[in-house]
């Protein structure tokens, strides 16, 4: 069942389907079963769904989900960090807060074994 709601949703990033349903706080793909992102209000859910992460995401636009490990940029260095409940990023090596984080991006998928 294609998305018949007035809200414009980009095709599913996993399978390309337009069979999408905007639920209360997430988007559901009826073809591949992808669910996400979960956010409130619905306008933030739609914005997050429609944002494709093939580049750096400004922290002023949105943050990753709590507990996600991501690549973080603070204007001088890029490092792997985790977003915590207090909406701060923490370095994966020493656990110290990453000050001045301006951008983030998802980590790439690990290589597949041959």
Secondary structure by P-SEA (a helix, b strand, c coil): cccccccccccccccccccccccccbbbbccccccccccccaaaaaaaaacccccccccccccccccbbbbbbcccbbbbbbbccccbbbbccccccccccccccccccccccc
